[in-house]
């Protein structure tokens, strides 16, 4: 294998953001605990509430963007589109990108404070 081939291969590796992965891991534990508790709940209302809390990030995105109202009006409530097939992956993506955004903001903030401290010293 030539050196150029190795460089090309390394360029295609996707590096996931550490902040996004940390948020994702925390949310995955939250999701697993709430899903398990909803399955173990004795009453139907409690099970429903815990299930909705487990997919809260997707619900917030869907309802604030207006897609939730569209789905409610035009798609059957027992459809796969209105179920976990949409909300669980969307929740995971929302949480990852939230962590990624907060990580990027933290890097920009720390760089700005370092630059301000350096300017004060000069």
Secondary structure, DSSP 8 states (H G I E B T S, - for coil): --HHHHHHHHHT-----HHHHHHHHHHHHHHHHHHHHHHH-SSHHHHHHHHHHHTHHHHHHHHHHTHHHHHHHHS-TTSSTTSHHHHHHHHHHHHHHHHHHHHHHHHHHHHHHHHHHHHHH-
